[in-house]
Amino acid sequence: MGRFAWTWKVKPECLEKYLAMHREPWPEILRAHSEAGISHYSIFQNGHQFFYVYDCEDPAKANRLLAENVDCQRWNAMTSQMIEGGFDLGQDEPIAYLGEIFYLK
């Protein structure tokens, strides 16, 4: 099991909607992430910058499964427009993961 993290900046005009969506995520989205093998998923906010971290055995497989999920397609169609640069989970490398330099167990 690996830990994976990345950052995105949310467009200022989309901040409130982005926060509202993540305060009350759709149950289908939560289920899809769990079924894709993602656990311990957290999102932290610093102004318009967000830091995401989760545990996953195979993030490439998880991204493929999420890209194929109809509910995730709807969710991502909305949220990808809210972040700078957007994203597409169907791409080979949709997320630029950060390298972990320290972890205290």
Secondary structure as the mmCIF struct_conf table of DSSP 4:
data_model
#
loop_
_struct_conf.conf_type_id
_struct_conf.id
_struct_conf.beg_label_comp_id
_struct_conf.beg_label_asym_id
_struct_conf.beg_label_seq_id
_struct_conf.end_label_comp_id
_struct_conf.end_label_asym_id
_struct_conf.end_label_seq_id
STRN STRN1 GLY A 2 LYS A 9
STRN STRN2 VAL A 10 VAL A 10
HELX_RH_3T_P HELX_RH_3T_P1 PRO A 12 CYS A 14
HELX_RH_AL_P HELX_RH_AL_P1 LEU A 15 ARG A 23
BEND BEND1 GLU A 24 GLU A 24
HELX_RH_AL_P HELX_RH_AL_P2 PRO A 27 GLU A 35
TURN_TY1_P TURN_TY1_P1 ALA A 36 GLY A 37
STRN STRN3 ILE A 38 ASN A 46
TURN_TY1_P TURN_TY1_P2 GLY A 47 HIS A 48
STRN STRN4 GLN A 49 CYS A 56
BEND BEND2 GLU A 57 GLU A 57
HELX_RH_AL_P HELX_RH_AL_P3 PRO A 59 GLU A 68
HELX_RH_AL_P HELX_RH_AL_P4 VAL A 70 THR A 79
TURN_TY1_P TURN_TY1_P3 SER A 80 MET A 82
STRN STRN5 ILE A 83 ILE A 83
TURN_TY1_P TURN_TY1_P4 GLU A 84 GLY A 85
TURN_TY1_P TURN_TY1_P5 LEU A 89 GLY A 90
BEND BEND3 GLN A 91 GLU A 93
BEND BEND4 ILE A 95 ILE A 95
HELX_LH_PP_P HELX_LH_PP_P1 TYR A 97 GLU A 100
#
